[in-house]
Amino acid sequence: MERRRQRGPAPRGGRSGPPFGTAAVRGRSMLPTLREGDLLLVRYGASPRSGDLVVARFADGTVAVKRAVERRRTRSGAAGWWLLSDNPGEGVDSRHRGPVPEADVLAVVRLRVWPSPRMGRRLPRP
């Protein structure tokens, strides 16, 4: 299973601390956009837009980088996001787990820092 690791604290129900952090890419679910080992600069508390890459926590606690596709309601009726992998044959996303509540979309990717910098909104769709 593909897992993405977030660096720095990201408590449930809120975020305290600096507005920026990093996330390291693990797995192959975001190929060709992101690769194993890419280091991302993320902005906590930013509002995602359709097409943005985000760091989100799924209901089982897995933290992953996914593409925010569209706003949807969760089963409870709360506002949420439909999140998908760029490489649909790998990893787990909303097709398997359903919409992710807005509160669990922790950060928006702003920049790939390593191995070569690219802006988050310019990270192309496959």
DSSP file with accessible surface (Angstrom, degrees, kcal/mol):
  #  RESIDUE AA STRUCTURE BP1 BP2  ACC     N-H-->O    O-->H-N    N-H-->O    O-->H-N    TCO  KAPPA ALPHA  PHI   PSI    X-CA   Y-CA   Z-CA
    1    1 A M              0   0  135      0, 0.0     2,-0.3     0, 0.0    89,-0.0   0.000 360.0 360.0 360.0 141.3    0.0    0.0    0.0
    2    2 A E        -     0   0   12     25,-0.0     2,-0.4     2,-0.0    90,-0.2  -0.567 360.0-177.0 -80.4 134.0    1.2    3.5   -0.8
    3    3 A R        -     0   0  134     -2,-0.3     2,-0.4    88,-0.1    61,-0.2  -0.998  15.0-154.8-133.2 143.7    1.8    5.8    2.1
    4    4 A R        -     0   0    9     59,-1.7     2,-0.5    -2,-0.4    59,-0.4  -0.942  15.0-143.9-114.8 136.7    2.9    9.4    2.2
    5    5 A R  E     -A   24   0A 121     19,-1.5    19,-1.9    -2,-0.4     2,-0.4  -0.861   6.1-153.5-106.1 133.9    4.6   10.7    5.3
    6    6 A Q  E     -A   23   0A  26     -2,-0.5     2,-0.4    17,-0.2    17,-0.2  -0.849  11.8-140.1-102.0 136.9    4.0   14.2    6.6
    7    7 A R        +     0   0  106     15,-2.1    15,-0.4    -2,-0.4    -2,-0.0  -0.817  66.7  24.4 -96.9 138.7    6.8   15.8    8.5
    8    8 A G  S    S-     0   0   51     -2,-0.4     2,-0.1    13,-0.1    -2,-0.1  -0.094 102.3 -50.2  92.8 161.5    5.8   17.9   11.5
    9    9 A P        +     0   0   88      0, 0.0    -2,-0.1     0, 0.0     7,-0.1  -0.385  44.0 174.5 -72.4 145.3    2.7   17.7   13.7
   10   10 A A        -     0   0   14     -2,-0.1     5,-0.1    -4,-0.1     3,-0.1  -0.599  17.0-165.9-145.9  76.8   -0.8   17.6   12.2
   11   11 A P    >   -     0   0   61      0, 0.0     3,-1.2     0, 0.0     2,-0.1  -0.316  29.4 -99.3 -67.1 150.7   -3.3   17.1   15.0
   12   12 A R  T 3  S+     0   0  144      1,-0.2    92,-0.1     3,-0.0    91,-0.0  -0.402 104.3  20.6 -64.4 143.3   -6.9   16.1   14.2
   13   13 A G  T 3  S+     0   0   76     90,-0.2     2,-0.3    -3,-0.1    -1,-0.2   0.565 127.9   7.4  78.4   9.0   -9.3   18.9   14.3
   14   14 A G    <   -     0   0   45     -3,-1.2     2,-0.4    89,-0.2    31,-0.0  -0.904  64.9-117.8 163.3 170.9   -6.9   21.7   13.9
   15   15 A R        -     0   0   72     -2,-0.3     2,-0.3    -5,-0.1    -5,-0.1  -0.993  21.2-178.0-138.3 126.2   -3.4   22.8   13.2
   16   16 A S        +     0   0   83     -2,-0.4    -2,-0.0    -7,-0.1     0, 0.0  -0.912  48.8  41.3-119.0 154.3   -1.1   24.7   15.4
   17   17 A G  S    S-     0   0   61     -2,-0.3    -2,-0.1     2,-0.0     0, 0.0  -0.673  98.2  -5.5 110.3-167.1    2.4   25.8   14.5
   18   18 A P        -     0   0   85      0, 0.0    26,-0.1     0, 0.0    -2,-0.0  -0.236  58.6-127.8 -66.2 152.7    4.0   27.2   11.3
   19   19 A P  S    S+     0   0   63      0, 0.0    25,-3.0     0, 0.0     2,-0.3   0.673  89.7  58.5 -75.4 -16.7    1.9   27.5    8.2
   20   20 A F  E     + B   0  43A  86     23,-0.2     2,-0.3    87,-0.1    23,-0.2  -0.859  58.7 148.1-115.6 151.4    4.4   25.7    6.0
   21   21 A G  E     - B   0  42A  16     21,-2.0    21,-2.8    -2,-0.3     2,-0.3  -0.872  36.2-103.5-156.1-171.1    5.9   22.2    6.3
   22   22 A T  E     - B   0  41A  42    -15,-0.4   -15,-2.1    -2,-0.3     2,-0.4  -0.895  18.0-164.2-126.5 157.0    7.3   19.4    4.2
   23   23 A A  E     -AB   6  40A   1     17,-1.8    17,-3.1    -2,-0.3     2,-0.4  -0.995  13.7-142.7-138.3 136.6    6.0   16.1    3.1
   24   24 A A  E     -AB   5  39A   3    -19,-1.9   -19,-1.5    -2,-0.4     2,-0.4  -0.861  22.5-123.4-101.0 134.4    8.1   13.2    1.6
   25   25 A V        -     0   0    0     13,-2.7    12,-2.6    -2,-0.4     2,-0.4  -0.610  30.1-179.1 -80.2 130.9    6.5   11.1   -1.2
   26   26 A R        +     0   0   74     -2,-0.4     3,-0.2    10,-0.2    39,-0.2  -0.994  47.4  11.7-127.4 135.2    6.3    7.4   -0.6
   27   27 A G  S    S-     0   0   15     -2,-0.4     3,-0.1   -25,-0.2     9,-0.1  -0.316  81.9 -87.7  94.1-177.0    4.9    5.0   -3.1
   28   28 A R  S >  S+     0   0  132      1,-0.1     3,-1.4     7,-0.1    -1,-0.1   0.240  84.4 108.1-120.1  12.5    4.0    5.2   -6.7
   29   29 A S  T 3  S+     0   0    0      1,-0.3    58,-2.9    -3,-0.2    57,-0.5   0.711  81.8  48.7 -71.0 -17.4    0.4    6.4   -6.7
   30   30 A M  T >> S+     0   0    0     56,-0.2     4,-2.1    55,-0.2     3,-0.9   0.279  88.9 163.7-106.9  12.2    1.2    9.9   -8.0
   31   31 A L  T <4  +     0   0   40     -3,-1.4     4,-0.1     1,-0.3    59,-0.1  -0.418  58.1  21.7 -63.8 143.1    3.4    8.8  -10.9
   32   32 A P  T 34 S+     0   0   73      0, 0.0    -1,-0.3     0, 0.0    -2,-0.1  -0.986 127.6  48.9 -89.5  -0.7    4.3   10.4  -13.3
   33   33 A T  T <4 S+     0   0    3     -3,-0.9     2,-0.3     1,-0.2    -2,-0.2   0.931 123.2  18.1 -64.5 -49.1    3.7   13.7  -11.4
   34   34 A L  S  < S-     0   0    0     -4,-2.1     2,-0.3    -6,-0.1    -1,-0.2  -0.949  71.5-155.9-125.6 149.6    5.5   12.8   -8.2
   35   35 A R    >   -     0   0  136     -2,-0.3     3,-2.4    -4,-0.1   -10,-0.2  -0.832  37.9 -77.4-122.5 158.5    8.1   10.1   -7.5
   36   36 A E  T 3  S+     0   0  109     -2,-0.3   -10,-0.2     1,-0.3     3,-0.1  -0.260 119.1  23.1 -49.4 129.3    9.3    8.2   -4.5
   37   37 A G  T 3  S+     0   0   28    -12,-2.6    -1,-0.3     1,-0.3   -11,-0.1   0.277  83.0 142.1  93.8 -12.2   11.6   10.4   -2.5
   38   38 A D    <   -     0   0    5     -3,-2.4   -13,-2.7   -14,-0.1     2,-0.5  -0.378  43.7-141.7 -60.0 141.7   10.3   13.8   -3.8
   39   39 A L  E     -BC  24 114A  41     75,-2.0    74,-2.7   -15,-0.2    75,-1.5  -0.935  18.2-161.1-109.9 128.5   10.2   16.4   -1.1
   40   40 A L  E     -BC  23 112A   0    -17,-3.1   -17,-1.8    -2,-0.5     2,-0.5  -0.864  17.0-139.5-114.8 141.1    7.3   18.8   -1.1
   41   41 A L  E     -BC  22 111A  49     70,-3.4    69,-3.0    -2,-0.4    70,-1.6  -0.868  32.0-170.5 -92.0 126.8    6.7   22.2    0.5
   42   42 A V  E     -BC  21 109A   0    -21,-2.8   -21,-2.0    -2,-0.5     2,-0.6  -0.888  20.7-140.3-122.7 152.3    3.1   22.3    1.8
   43   43 A R  E >   -BC  20 108A  95     65,-2.7    65,-2.2    -2,-0.3     3,-0.9  -0.954  20.3-143.1-113.1 115.1    0.9   25.0    3.2
   44   44 A Y  E 3  S+ C   0 107A  11    -25,-3.0    63,-0.2    -2,-0.6     3,-0.1  -0.502  82.3  17.5 -74.0 144.3   -1.3   24.0    6.1
   45   45 A G  T 3  S+     0   0   71     61,-1.3    -1,-0.2     1,-0.3     2,-0.1   0.446  87.9 140.0  77.4  -0.2   -4.8   25.5    6.3
   46   46 A A    <   -     0   0   20     -3,-0.9    -1,-0.3    60,-0.2    -3,-0.0  -0.478  57.5-116.5 -74.4 146.9   -4.8   26.6    2.7
   47   47 A S        -     0   0   97     -2,-0.1    -1,-0.1    -3,-0.1     2,-0.0  -0.744  31.4-135.0 -84.9 121.0   -8.1   26.1    0.8
   48   48 A P        -     0   0   15      0, 0.0     2,-0.3     0, 0.0     6,-0.0  -0.348  13.9-155.1 -73.3 156.2   -7.6   23.6   -2.0
   49   49 A R    >   -     0   0  139      4,-0.1     3,-2.5    19,-0.1    19,-0.2  -0.890  40.8 -76.7-120.4 159.0   -9.0   24.1   -5.5
   50   50 A S  T 3  S+     0   0   63     -2,-0.3    19,-0.2     1,-0.3     3,-0.1  -0.297 121.9  27.4 -55.4 132.5   -9.9   21.4   -8.0
   51   51 A G  T 3  S+     0   0    9     17,-3.6    -1,-0.3     1,-0.4    18,-0.1   0.165  91.2 127.8  98.3 -16.8   -6.7   20.1   -9.5
   52   52 A D    <   -     0   0    4     -3,-2.5    16,-3.2    16,-0.2     2,-0.4  -0.398  60.9-123.9 -70.2 150.0   -4.5   20.9   -6.5
   53   53 A L  E     -D   67   0A   1     56,-0.3    56,-2.8    14,-0.2     2,-0.3  -0.780  39.2-176.1 -87.6 136.0   -2.3   18.3   -4.9
   54   54 A V  E     -DE  66 108A   0     12,-3.2    12,-2.3    -2,-0.4     2,-0.5  -0.911  31.2-127.9-132.5 159.6   -3.1   18.0   -1.2
   55   55 A V  E     +DE  65 107A   1     52,-2.6    52,-1.7    -2,-0.3    51,-1.6  -0.951  42.0 173.9-103.9 124.1   -1.9   16.2    1.9
   56   56 A A  E     -DE  64 105A   0      8,-2.7     8,-2.6    -2,-0.5     2,-0.6  -0.952  31.8-132.2-135.5 153.6   -4.9   14.4    3.5
   57   57 A R  E     -D   63   0A  31     47,-2.8     6,-0.2    -2,-0.3     2,-0.1  -0.926  23.6-148.1-106.1 120.2   -5.7   12.0    6.3
   58   58 A F    >   -     0   0    5      4,-2.9     3,-2.6    -2,-0.6    42,-0.1  -0.382  34.7 -96.3 -79.0 165.5   -7.9    9.1    5.4
   59   59 A A  T 3  S+     0   0   94      1,-0.3    -1,-0.1     2,-0.1    -2,-0.0   0.783 123.9  57.4 -56.8 -29.0  -10.3    7.6    8.0
   60   60 A D  T 3  S-     0   0   84      2,-0.1    -1,-0.3     1,-0.1     3,-0.1   0.443 122.8-103.1 -83.4   2.2   -7.8    4.9    8.9
   61   61 A G  S <  S+     0   0   31     -3,-2.6     2,-0.2     1,-0.3    -2,-0.1   0.320  73.1 144.7  96.2  -8.7   -5.1    7.5    9.8
   62   62 A T        -     0   0    9     -5,-0.1    -4,-2.9     1,-0.0     2,-0.5  -0.454  39.0-149.7 -64.7 130.8   -3.1    7.1    6.6
   63   63 A V  E     +D   57   0A  24    -59,-0.4   -59,-1.7    -6,-0.2     2,-0.3  -0.912  28.1 166.6-104.0 127.2   -1.6   10.4    5.5
   64   64 A A  E     -D   56   0A   2     -8,-2.6    -8,-2.7    -2,-0.5     2,-0.5  -0.960  39.8-120.4-142.5 155.5   -1.3   10.7    1.7
   65   65 A V  E     +D   55   0A   1     -2,-0.3     2,-0.3   -10,-0.2   -10,-0.2  -0.880  47.2 156.3 -95.1 125.9   -0.6   13.1   -1.2
   66   66 A K  E     -D   54   0A   0    -12,-2.3   -12,-3.2    -2,-0.5     2,-0.5  -0.910  44.9 -99.6-141.8 169.8   -3.5   13.0   -3.6
   67   67 A R  E     -DF  53  84A  13     17,-2.8    17,-2.4    -2,-0.3     2,-0.6  -0.834  31.1-132.6 -96.8 126.4   -5.1   15.3   -6.3
   68   68 A A  E     + F   0  83A   0    -16,-3.2   -17,-3.6    -2,-0.5   -16,-0.2  -0.693  31.4 173.2 -76.4 117.0   -8.2   17.1   -5.2
   69   69 A V  E     -     0   0A  45     13,-3.0     2,-0.3    -2,-0.6    -1,-0.2   0.896  54.2 -24.7 -95.5 -51.0  -10.7   16.5   -8.0
   70   70 A E  E     - F   0  82A  79     12,-0.9    12,-3.0   -20,-0.1    -1,-0.3  -0.991  64.0 -93.7-160.8 158.7  -14.0   18.0   -6.8
   71   71 A R  E     + F   0  81A 138     -2,-0.3     2,-0.3    10,-0.2    10,-0.3  -0.574  48.8 166.1 -75.6 138.2  -16.0   18.9   -3.7
   72   72 A R  E     - F   0  80A  99      8,-2.0     8,-1.7    -2,-0.3     2,-0.3  -0.962  36.3-105.4-145.3 163.7  -18.4   16.2   -2.5
   73   73 A R  E     - F   0  79A 167     -2,-0.3     6,-0.2     6,-0.2     2,-0.1  -0.685  31.5-130.6 -89.9 143.1  -20.4   15.5    0.6
   74   74 A T    >   -     0   0   19      4,-2.7     3,-2.0    -2,-0.3    26,-0.1  -0.305  37.2 -92.8 -79.4 175.8  -19.3   12.8    3.0
   75   75 A R  T 3  S+     0   0  255      1,-0.3    -1,-0.1    24,-0.2    -2,-0.0   0.817 129.6  54.4 -60.6 -30.4  -21.7   10.1    4.1
   76   76 A S  T 3  S-     0   0  106      2,-0.1    -1,-0.3     3,-0.0     3,-0.1   0.522 121.5-108.8 -80.6  -6.1  -22.5   12.3    7.2
   77   77 A G  S <  S+     0   0   41     -3,-2.0    -2,-0.1     1,-0.3     2,-0.1   0.413  73.4 138.7  93.3  -1.2  -23.4   15.2    4.9
   78   78 A A        -     0   0   43      1,-0.1    -4,-2.7    -5,-0.1    -1,-0.3  -0.383  63.5 -93.2 -74.1 156.6  -20.3   17.2    5.8
   79   79 A A  E     +F   73   0A  35     -6,-0.2    23,-2.1    -3,-0.1    24,-0.3  -0.414  60.7 153.0 -67.8 141.1  -18.3   19.0    3.1
   80   80 A G  E     -FG  72 101A   2     -8,-1.7    -8,-2.0    21,-0.3     2,-0.4  -0.892  37.3-107.2-154.8-174.9  -15.4   17.0    1.7
   81   81 A W  E     -FG  71 100A   4     19,-2.6    19,-3.0   -10,-0.3     2,-0.7  -0.969  17.0-133.2-128.0 142.3  -13.2   16.4   -1.3
   82   82 A W  E     -F   70   0A  41    -12,-3.0   -13,-3.0    -2,-0.4   -12,-0.9  -0.862  33.4-166.1 -90.0 116.2  -13.0   13.6   -3.8
   83   83 A L  E     -F   68   0A   0     -2,-0.7    11,-2.9    15,-0.3    12,-0.3  -0.921   7.3-175.8-113.3 133.2   -9.2   12.7   -3.9
   84   84 A L  E     -F   67   0A  43    -17,-2.4   -17,-2.8    -2,-0.4     2,-0.2  -0.919  25.2-119.5-129.0 154.3   -7.6   10.6   -6.6
   85   85 A S        -     0   0   10     -2,-0.3   -55,-0.2   -19,-0.2   -19,-0.1  -0.596  17.6-136.9 -80.8 148.8   -4.2    9.2   -7.4
   86   86 A D  S    S+     0   0   17    -57,-0.5   -56,-0.2     1,-0.2    -1,-0.1   0.736 104.8  51.5 -75.7 -22.2   -2.6   10.2  -10.7
   87   87 A N  S >  S-     0   0   43    -58,-2.9     3,-2.3     3,-0.2    -1,-0.2  -0.841  76.2-170.6-113.2  88.7   -1.6    6.6  -11.2
   88   88 A P  T 3  S+     0   0   80      0, 0.0    -1,-0.1     0, 0.0     5,-0.1   0.705  78.8  64.3 -62.6 -17.6   -4.9    4.8  -10.7
   89   89 A G  T 3  S+     0   0   70     -3,-0.1     2,-0.4   -60,-0.0   -60,-0.1   0.567 101.8  58.3 -80.0  -6.2   -3.4    1.3  -10.6
   90   90 A E  S <  S-     0   0   64     -3,-2.3    -3,-0.2   -61,-0.2    -5,-0.1  -0.926  94.5  -1.1-124.6 148.0   -1.5    2.1   -7.4
   91   91 A G  S    S-     0   0   21     -2,-0.4     2,-0.4    -6,-0.0    -6,-0.1  -0.015  78.2 -72.4  75.8-178.1   -2.4    3.2   -4.0
   92   92 A V        +     0   0   30    -90,-0.2     2,-0.2    -8,-0.0   -63,-0.0  -0.937  52.9 150.9-121.0 140.2   -5.7    4.0   -2.3
   93   93 A D    >>  -     0   0    0     -2,-0.4     4,-2.0    -5,-0.1     3,-1.8  -0.717  63.4 -55.2-148.4-160.5   -7.9    7.0   -2.8
   94   94 A S  H 3> S+     0   0    1    -11,-2.9     4,-2.2     1,-0.3   -10,-0.1   0.729 123.0  69.4 -65.4 -20.6  -11.5    8.2   -2.7
   95   95 A R  H 34 S+     0   0  113    -12,-0.3    -1,-0.3     1,-0.2   -11,-0.1   0.831 114.6  28.8 -63.5 -26.7  -12.5    5.4   -5.1
   96   96 A H  H <4 S+     0   0  110     -3,-1.8    -2,-0.2     2,-0.1    -1,-0.2   0.746 136.4  26.2-100.4 -31.2  -11.8    3.0   -2.3
   97   97 A R  H  < S-     0   0   93     -4,-2.0    -3,-0.2     1,-0.2    -2,-0.2   0.469  98.1-128.1-116.3  -9.0  -12.5    5.2    0.8
   98   98 A G     <  -     0   0   20     -4,-2.2   -15,-0.3    -5,-0.3    -1,-0.2  -0.205  56.3 -18.7  85.3-179.2  -15.0    7.8   -0.3
   99   99 A P        -     0   0   32      0, 0.0   -17,-0.2     0, 0.0   -24,-0.2  -0.261  63.8-130.0 -61.8 148.6  -14.8   11.6    0.0
  100  100 A V  E     -G   81   0A   4    -19,-3.0   -19,-2.6   -26,-0.1   -28,-0.2  -0.868  27.4-111.5-100.7 127.8  -12.4   13.0    2.6
  101  101 A P  E >   -G   80   0A  47      0, 0.0     3,-2.0     0, 0.0     4,-0.3  -0.258  25.0-117.6 -57.0 145.5  -13.9   15.6    5.0
  102  102 A E  G >  S+     0   0   80    -23,-2.1     3,-1.7     1,-0.3   -22,-0.1   0.855 114.3  61.2 -53.0 -37.3  -12.5   19.1    4.5
  103  103 A A  G 3  S+     0   0   74    -24,-0.3    -1,-0.3     1,-0.3   -90,-0.2   0.745 101.5  53.9 -63.7 -22.1  -11.0   19.0    8.1
  104  104 A D  G <  S+     0   0   25     -3,-2.0   -47,-2.8   -92,-0.1     2,-1.0   0.372  80.7  94.0 -96.3   2.5   -8.9   16.1    7.0
  105  105 A V  E <   + E   0  56A  20     -3,-1.7   -49,-0.3    -4,-0.3   -60,-0.2  -0.859  59.3 179.9 -88.4 100.9   -7.4   17.8    4.0
  106  106 A L  E     -     0   0A  21    -51,-1.6   -61,-1.3    -2,-1.0     2,-0.3   0.804  49.0  -4.9 -80.5 -34.7   -4.4   19.0    6.0
  107  107 A A  E     -CE  44  55A   1    -52,-1.7   -52,-2.6   -63,-0.2     2,-0.4  -0.991  55.9-124.1-158.4 160.0   -2.3   21.0    3.5
  108  108 A V  E     -CE  43  54A   0    -65,-2.2   -65,-2.7    -2,-0.3     2,-0.3  -0.932  34.6-117.8-111.3 133.4   -2.0   22.1   -0.1
  109  109 A V  E     +C   42   0A   2    -56,-2.8   -56,-0.3    -2,-0.4   -67,-0.2  -0.572  35.2 172.5 -71.0 127.7    1.2   21.3   -2.0
  110  110 A R  E     +     0   0A  85    -69,-3.0    10,-3.4     1,-0.4    11,-0.3   0.701  60.2   1.2-105.2 -29.0    2.9   24.5   -3.1
  111  111 A L  E     -CH  41 119A  42    -70,-1.6   -70,-3.4     8,-0.3     2,-0.7  -0.978  55.4-127.3-162.8 139.6    6.2   23.3   -4.5
  112  112 A R  E     -CH  40 118A  22      6,-3.1     6,-1.2    -2,-0.3   -72,-0.3  -0.888  30.1-176.6 -87.5 117.4    8.3   20.3   -5.1
  113  113 A V  E     +     0   0A  59    -74,-2.7   -73,-0.2    -2,-0.7    -1,-0.2   0.861  49.7  67.6 -84.3 -41.2   11.5   21.2   -3.4
  114  114 A W  E    S+C   39   0A 155    -75,-1.5   -75,-2.0     2,-0.2    -1,-0.3  -0.993  98.8   9.9-138.2 138.7   13.7   18.2   -4.3
  115  115 A P  S    S-     0   0   69      0, 0.0    -1,-0.1     0, 0.0   -77,-0.0  -0.976 138.9 -12.9 -84.9 -25.6   15.0   16.8   -6.6
  116  116 A S  S    S-     0   0   57      2,-0.0    -2,-0.2     0, 0.0    -4,-0.1  -0.983  80.6-107.8-138.7 132.0   14.2   19.9   -8.8
  117  117 A P        +     0   0   95      0, 0.0     2,-0.3     0, 0.0    -4,-0.2  -0.263  41.6 164.9 -62.5 137.3   11.8   22.6   -7.8
  118  118 A R  E     -H  112   0A  77     -6,-1.2    -6,-3.1    -4,-0.0     5,-0.1  -0.960  39.7-106.9-146.6 142.7    8.4   22.9   -9.5
  119  119 A M  E >   -H  111   0A  93     -2,-0.3     3,-0.9    -8,-0.2     4,-0.3  -0.401  26.9-124.2 -71.2 143.9    5.4   24.9   -8.4
  120  120 A G  G >  S+     0   0    4    -10,-3.4     3,-1.3     1,-0.3    -9,-0.2   0.881 109.6  47.4 -57.3 -45.0    2.5   22.9   -7.1
  121  121 A R  G 3  S+     0   0  121    -11,-0.3    -1,-0.3     1,-0.3   -10,-0.1   0.700 110.7  55.0 -73.6 -15.1   -0.2   24.2   -9.5
  122  122 A R  G <  S+     0   0  191     -3,-0.9    -1,-0.3     2,-0.1    -2,-0.2   0.412  74.0 112.7 -95.9   0.5    2.2   23.6  -12.3
  123  123 A L  S <  S-     0   0    4     -3,-1.3   -90,-0.1    -4,-0.3   -89,-0.1  -0.658  74.4-127.1 -70.9 112.3    2.7   20.0  -11.4
  124  124 A P        -     0   0   70      0, 0.0    -2,-0.1     0, 0.0    -1,-0.1  -0.219   6.6-118.1 -69.8 153.3    1.0   18.5  -14.5
  125  125 A R              0   0  150      1,-0.1   -39,-0.0   -93,-0.1     0, 0.0  -0.617 360.0 360.0 -78.2 148.7   -1.8   16.0  -14.6
  126  126 A P              0   0  100      0, 0.0    -1,-0.1     0, 0.0   -95,-0.0  -0.208 360.0 360.0 -67.6 360.0   -0.8   12.8  -16.3
